[in-house]
Amino acid sequence: MSDLFTVRLCSEKSAFEARLSRTKKLDLSAVAELIASATGMRIRVNLPAILILENNDGQTITIFPDGRMLLRGFESQERAEEMVRAIVDRISEA
């Protein structure tokens, strides 16, 4: 757990949902490459309203402009938290 974000299993139990502790409006187009680099994932969709990253292991991260994230295909909450921390650290630098 972090004081910068929370991660929990979503209500449908098909993904982890991460929320930033402080709402932050993200310019997804501006941070897409930074996030892809931080996670080692590739960009599948990059629109003002949604950013979707994926890897070859079937994992996806969907990011919304309010900073909410859905992480699918992650084997544990701890692994999902690691990815969210990498993203939060990278966008904090931007």
Secondary structure, 3 states (H helix, E strand, C coil): CCCCEEEEECCCCCCEEEEECCCCCCCHHHHHHHHHHHHCCEEEEEECCEEEEECCCCCEEEECCCCCEEEECCCCHHHHHHHHHHHHHHHHHC
